Amino acid sequence: MNRIAAFVYGIVSYAIFFVTFLYAFGFVGNLVVPKSIDSVPEVPLGQALLINVALLSLFAIQHSVMARQGFKKWWTQIIPKPIERSTYVLFSSLCLILLFWQWQPMGGMIWDVQNPIGRNILVCLFTFGWLLVLVTTFLINHFDLFGLRQIYLYLQGKEYTPLQFLTPGPYKHVRHPLYVGWLFAFWATPTMTAAHLVFAIATTLYILIAIQWEERDLVDIHGQAYADYRRQVPMLIPFLGRKKPYENLQNPEGNIV
């Protein structure tokens, strides 16, 4: 693939992701979008549950398999390395688009907070979660995470250099602030329906499993530096089990992808 084509491909993939991210905010929060997580049910409960679990499973499998280092080594024998990350982002977005399109609302009320103060607090926590996700991507290099840095370097004819292992801001308090943001985004809602609860439980289980796989890769990449970090910094809950303040014990040769 020539450099201009790779660059255009990466930009289009990012644009699709960005629109998908905005739609996801409205989908989970029941805001603006034509079909949300709690739209009017159209099929029986059992059928809706099976469809929704299948959609969530498809996203989880794609998101996890394509993120593994072994898959990347095989995959980049088929596609050029500069667009590997963009392709991952594109496939993830397409899986989410399919989920938004085929999602089956299920009705049923788990909780419904009527107190105005309580509702406002939950809406604020929901918004905080999405903002934390977005801010966290910039702390660890948003442009590298979504493939833009890779295609820009390729366009310039420069070799890709992986990012160094750093622990900015919230990474000093929890190892996965991005996932913390997702948990707030998925659970903080004044109205929890059956469909939303299925979505929140499934995504939470996926996050807990994905962290284990992700950290194995990070230990392989960064070695003792990440092992020390994992031992000192809690996974998701700040200050839980921490023995002393974390110092960035960075391996000078360590890089992050």
Helices and strands as residue ranges (DSSP letters): H 3-29, H 45-65, H 69-75, G 81-83, H 84-102, E 109-112, H 116-139, H 142-145, H 148-155, E 163-164, G 169-172, H 177-187, E 191-193, H 194-222, H 224-232, E 255-256
